[in-house]
């Protein structure tokens, strides 16, 4: 680990060449809204490539998502990207939401099929009057004038895909429809990501495949989420957090170490773009960005400015 710290620090004294983006979700309570505001304000000075805001299936978070997008836009001109799903909605309804977000100045979208109302693992059925899938949604957003569209990628394949060939074919369809990049589901084995990237490049897909990184604020919560979305929790990772459910201080220290190890190893492998699932909690993400050379300095006016 010492050599990794040294090599990355030496490489980032000037321009890191590394780009980051952050994901937030709409708050459900006044306290969560306050926490979100604090997170946005802390991370905005890092000058992310963009900040994305999640969107519930069938428009369940339309207004909270809109409000959160406005909050991001109003913070130091941070570029905002709106998530948009097509599950359980007509094409007319989805287009109306997209047009509404565009009226705020949003030109970036994260186009997703979305999970059925019954949750992850439930059988997906396209709405009779809706977009068929994420590739079809990308086509629609492109036709409406979206200038930058991201889509999802799955290093361990989507839970509903029968095999990797089917999964990669769907990614190719999304890219052919106009997607500028793919953002992966979170993972903890960097070899898995590297093998997936080889499959993607072998299918003549040449857009950036940005690793999605989730700091483990709660191992229990991440483990439950992973079980629903098909992400593997390696045995060595479970062992590190064993017995720490009632020891938040040690849990936080271990989470910091795990995230640092993963990010440093990806940098060593040549990764230059990272997408952080912040869970609306900025501290670990802020620390990871600092470690890879992306920093926020205090200027003469006393405010934070990106270095």
C-alpha positions in Angstrom: 0.0 0.0 0.0 2.9 2.4 0.7 4.1 2.2 -2.9 0.6 2.8 -4.2 0.3 6.0 -2.1 3.7 7.2 -3.3 3.1 6.5 -7.0 -0.4 8.2 -7.0 0.8 11.2 -5.1 3.8 11.7 -7.4 1.5 11.4 -10.4 -1.0 14.0 -9.1 1.2 16.9 -8.2 0.3 18.6 -11.4 -2.8 17.5 -13.3 -4.3 14.2 -12.2 -6.2 13.6 -15.4 -8.9 12.0 -13.2 -12.5 12.8 -13.5 -15.2 12.1 -10.9 -19.0 12.2 -10.7 -21.3 11.8 -7.8 -24.8 10.4 -7.3 -27.4 11.7 -4.9 -30.9 10.6 -4.2 -33.9 12.8 -3.3 -34.5 13.2 0.4 -37.7 11.9 2.1 -37.6 14.0 5.3 -36.6 17.5 6.4 -33.6 16.0 8.2 -32.5 14.1 5.1 -33.0 17.3 3.0 -30.6 19.1 5.4 -28.1 16.2 5.1 -28.3 16.3 1.3 -27.6 20.1 1.3 -24.6 19.6 3.4 -23.3 16.8 1.1 -23.8 18.9 -2.1 -22.1 21.9 -0.6 -19.1 19.8 0.6 -18.6 18.0 -2.7 -19.3 20.8 -5.1 -15.8 22.5 -4.7 -14.3 19.3 -6.1 -15.6 20.3 -9.5 -17.2 17.0 -10.5 -17.7 16.2 -14.2 -21.4 16.0 -13.3 -23.7 15.1 -10.4 -26.6 12.8 -11.0 -29.9 12.6 -9.1 -31.9 9.4 -8.9 -35.5 9.0 -10.0 -38.1 6.5 -8.7 -39.9 4.1 -11.0 -43.1 5.3 -12.5 -42.3 8.9 -11.5 -42.6 8.2 -7.8 -39.9 10.8 -6.9 -40.6 13.3 -9.8 -41.0 16.4 -7.6 -38.3 15.5 -5.1 -35.9 14.7 -8.0 -36.7 18.0 -9.6 -36.1 19.9 -6.4 -32.8 18.1 -5.9 -31.7 18.9 -9.4 -32.5 22.6 -8.8 -30.4 22.4 -5.6 -27.4 21.0 -7.5 -27.7 23.5 -10.3 -27.7 26.3 -7.8 -24.5 25.1 -6.1 -21.4 26.6 -7.8 -22.8 25.8 -11.3 -22.2 22.1 -10.8 -23.4 20.2 -13.9 -26.4 18.1 -13.1 -27.7 14.9 -14.7 -31.2 13.6 -14.2 -31.8 9.9 -13.8 -34.9 8.8 -15.8 -36.6 5.4 -15.9 -39.2 4.0 -18.3 -40.7 1.2 -16.2 -44.4 1.5 -15.4 -44.9 4.6 -17.4 -46.2 5.6 -20.8 -43.8 7.2 -23.3 -45.9 10.4 -23.1 -45.4 10.6 -19.4 -41.7 9.9 -19.6 -41.2 12.5 -22.3 -43.1 15.0 -20.2 -40.8 14.5 -17.3 -37.7 14.8 -19.6 -39.1 18.0 -21.0 -39.7 19.4 -17.5 -36.2 18.6 -16.5 -34.9 20.2 -19.7 -36.8 23.3 -18.9 -34.5 23.6 -15.8 -31.5 23.6 -18.2 -30.8 19.8 -17.8 -29.1 18.4 -20.9 -27.5 15.4 -19.2 -29.4 12.2 -18.4 -28.8 8.8 -16.9 -31.2 6.6 -18.9 -32.4 3.4 -17.0 -35.0 0.9 -17.6 -35.8 0.9 -13.9 -37.0 -1.9 -11.6 -40.7 -3.0 -11.5 -42.9 -1.7 -8.7 -42.6 -5.2 -7.1 -38.9 -4.6 -6.7 -35.6 -6.0 -7.9 -36.1 -9.6 -9.2 -39.7 -9.1 -10.3 -40.5 -9.9 -13.9 -40.2 -6.8 -16.1 -42.9 -6.1 -18.6 -42.7 -3.0 -20.8 -45.6 -0.7 -20.5 -48.0 -1.1 -23.5 -47.6 2.5 -24.3 -44.1 3.1 -23.0 -40.5 2.7 -24.0 -39.5 -1.0 -24.4 -36.2 -0.8 -22.5 -33.2 1.5 -21.7 -31.9 1.5 -25.3 -35.3 2.7 -26.6 -35.3 5.4 -23.9 -31.9 6.5 -25.0 -33.3 6.9 -28.5 -36.1 9.0 -27.2 -33.9 11.3 -25.1 -31.6 11.8 -28.1 -34.5 12.7 -30.3 -35.6 15.3 -27.6 -32.2 16.9 -27.7 -30.3 15.4 -24.7 -26.7 16.2 -25.2 -25.1 13.7 -22.8 -26.6 10.3 -21.9 -25.2 7.8 -19.5 -26.4 4.2 -19.1 -25.9 1.3 -16.7 -23.4 -1.5 -17.0 -23.1 -4.6 -14.9 -19.7 -6.2 -14.3 -21.4 -9.3 -12.8 -24.2 -9.0 -15.4 -27.8 -7.9 -14.7 -29.7 -10.3 -12.5 -32.2 -10.9 -15.3 -29.7 -11.5 -18.0 -29.3 -15.3 -18.8 -25.6 -14.8 -19.7 -23.0 -12.2 -20.4 -23.5 -12.3 -24.1 -27.1 -11.1 -23.7 -26.0 -8.5 -21.2 -23.2 -7.1 -23.4 -25.6 -7.1 -26.4 -28.0 -4.9 -24.4 -25.2 -2.5 -23.5 -24.2 -2.3 -27.2 -27.8 -1.4 -28.1 -27.8 1.4 -25.6 -24.5 2.7 -26.9 -25.6 2.4 -30.5 -28.7 4.4 -29.6 -26.6 7.3 -28.4 -25.2 6.7 -24.9 -21.9 8.6 -24.3 -20.7 6.4 -21.4 -21.7 3.5 -19.2 -21.6 3.6 -15.4 -21.2 0.3 -13.6 -23.2 -1.2 -10.8 -21.0 -1.1 -7.7 -18.5 -4.0 -7.3 -15.7 -4.9 -4.8 -13.5 -7.2 -7.0 -11.4 -5.1 -9.4 -10.5 -8.2 -11.4 -14.2 -8.6 -12.1 -14.4 -5.1 -13.5 -11.3 -5.7 -15.6 -12.7 -8.9 -17.1 -16.0 -7.2 -17.8 -14.1 -4.3 -19.6 -12.4 -6.9 -21.8 -15.8 -8.4 -22.7 -17.1 -4.9 -23.5 -14.1 -3.9 -25.7 -14.3 -7.3 -27.4 -17.8 -6.4 -28.5 -16.5 -3.2 -30.2 -18.0 -1.0 -27.5 -15.6 1.9 -27.1 -17.4 4.4 -24.8 -15.9 4.9 -21.2 -17.1 2.3 -18.8 -16.9 4.2 -15.5 -16.6 2.1 -12.3 -19.3 2.8 -9.8 -17.8 2.9 -6.3 -19.9 2.7 -3.1 -18.2 3.6 0.2 -19.5 1.1 2.8 -21.2 3.4 5.4 -23.2 0.4 6.5 -22.0 -3.1 5.6 -25.4 -4.6 6.5 -27.2 -2.2 4.2 -24.7 -2.7 1.3 -24.8 -6.5 1.7 -28.6 -6.5 1.5 -28.6 -4.3 -1.5 -25.9 -6.4 -3.2 -28.0 -9.5 -2.7 -30.9 -7.9 -4.6 -28.9 -6.5 -7.5 -26.5 -9.5 -8.1 -23.3 -7.9 -6.8 -21.0 -10.3 -5.0 -19.7 -9.6 -1.5 -16.2 -11.3 -1.4 -15.5 -13.4 1.7 -12.5 -11.3 2.6 -14.7 -8.2 2.6 -17.3 -9.8 4.9 -14.6 -10.8 7.3 -13.3 -7.3 7.6 -16.7 -6.0 8.8 -17.5 -9.0 10.9 -18.5 -8.0 14.4 -18.6 -4.3 13.7 -22.4 -3.7 13.6 -22.2 -2.1 17.0 -18.9 -0.4 16.7 -19.5 2.5 14.3 -16.1 4.1 14.8 -14.1 1.0 13.8 -16.6 0.3 11.0 -15.9 3.8 9.6 -12.1 3.2 9.8 -12.4 -0.1 8.0 -14.7 1.4 5.4 -12.2 4.1 4.7 -9.4 1.6 4.2 -11.5 -0.6 1.9 -12.5 2.3 -0.3 -9.0 3.6 -0.5 -7.6 0.2 -1.5 -10.1 -0.2 -4.2 -9.7 3.3 -5.7 -5.9 3.2 -5.5 -5.8 -0.2 -7.2 -8.1 1.0 -10.0 -5.9 4.1 -10.5 -2.9 1.8 -10.8 -4.7 -0.1 -13.5 -5.2 3.0 -15.5 -8.7 4.0 -14.5 -9.3 7.8 -14.9 -13.0 8.2 -14.3 -14.9 7.3 -11.1 -18.6 7.5 -10.2 -19.2 7.6 -6.5 -22.5 6.5 -5.0 -22.5 8.9 -2.2 -25.7 7.7 -0.3 -26.0 11.5 0.4 -23.0 11.2 2.8 -19.9 13.1 1.6 -17.1 12.3 4.0 -15.7 9.1 2.6 -16.2 10.3 -1.0 -14.4 13.6 -0.2 -11.5 11.7 1.4 -11.2 9.3 -1.7 -11.1 12.3 -4.0 -8.3 13.9 -2.0 -6.3 10.7 -2.0 -6.4 10.5 -5.8 -5.3 14.2 -6.1 -8.7 16.0 -6.5 -8.8 18.6 -3.8 -10.7 21.7 -2.7 -8.6 24.6 -1.3 -9.6 27.6 0.7 -9.2 30.8 -1.3 -8.6 34.3 -0.1 -12.3 34.9 0.3 -12.5 32.0 2.8 -14.6 29.8 0.5 -13.7 26.4 -0.9 -12.4 26.3 -4.4 -11.2 23.3 -6.4 -7.5 23.0 -6.7 
